Amino acid sequence: MTPMNLTQQIRIFPTLEQEEVLWKLSEKCRLIYNFALAERQHAYRYGITGVNYRKQQNDLPAIKQRYPEYCWVYSKVLQYVLRALAADYASFFALNKHGRANARPPRFKGKNYFTTMIYNQSGFKLEQDSISFSHKCNNIPLEFVIPEKFSFLNDTQITQVAIFKKHAQYFIAITYEVKEPAYVDNGRYQAIDLGITNIVTAVNTSGKFLVVKNQRPDKYWNPKIAKIQARRDHCKKYSQRWNYLNAIKRKYERKRDHQLKDFQHKLSKKLVENTRANTIIVGDLNVKGMAQSRKVPTHIRKGLHRATQNTGSLGRFVQFLTYKSNRVGKRLIEFDERNSSRECYMCGKLHEMPIWQRVMICECGNVIARDKNSCVVIMKRYLSQNAKWTGYQDFLDNLRHTANGKTKVPSPIIGHGSEDSQEAPSVRVE
Ligand SMILES: [Zn+2]
């Protein structure tokens, strides 16, 4: 039994007075962040060493003595602001080191920025149906209702609570510890190939396939968003009308993102729960590689790039799968999938498989959908390296039985999944 951390987001509804308090506290945090950033920039410019998290944290008491209003904020929260800055720098340096063009140093936070306030270990109190936070701004208590469905949190070890604002709404994120059951390899495996058209193509050791089409809420929302944006751009920036249309645009974007996330949550849950396999193997993905592949003609590459960006959450999907597996004592293993879509699973011959070619036709007589072939190859490789020889043989035998003449061949054109289908995915494994 090893502990694992989970986070639960809960929306809170502060009163006007509480909101004012939250903003006052946030403002103090924001200023500390900006001061600390300025200090670091200065140190950087003049080659001063030793300006790091520890130094800045040790400076806090002196600052509070001089400017007592910084005492409003619970002391650990301020420390965590400095930690956030340190983390921002660390990620910037890491990206920069690898020469990534998207590396940007931390920036000053503007006056409308609501600083996320992190209460680590202490400073909050969870009761049956409410949570309260310490502060010394005034006497208005920061106490918020916790809906009944989250009452299970009372039985957990809470490590951290963050207050944050997103799209004009306030939330708390409660991080708590759960004990996860131990993992046992039960000799059953499921290999998954992730993709854009079919988000999941899976095969299990019984040789059964499962194909789930990707849901593309972006296909429904993006034209609407584009339309609103065009109307908005005809208005004077920040005029009343512009703000109104901008709010609608953001609402649509939010809905699109939520629908995709919701789909991924539900699908990953079903995948993990509906398989008897304790070990799930997924191809180690490199979404960026998919989008940038040079061999893809430009017009398709553009489309793909957009698709990987919009569904660009395949990485997130793997995260969902990982923690949902761990929670029920299963394991998700990321496994090298190099050439898995090019290699014929029957004879091992490597084919030129440009990304729009959906079917593999091999001289050995194997005709199989690209994604299915890919997940079979992943499974084969995994079994041959990590499982008992019998498991490997059984899988191949099972595959022969199920695949014989039953493999459906879709038309070899690039597809983009079903149009705006909103219904829940039907997932059946074994
Ligand atoms: Zn072949």
Residues whose N, C-alpha, C, O or C-beta is under 5 A from the ligand:
A	BS01	ZN	C344 M346 C347 G348 K349 C362 E363 C364 N366
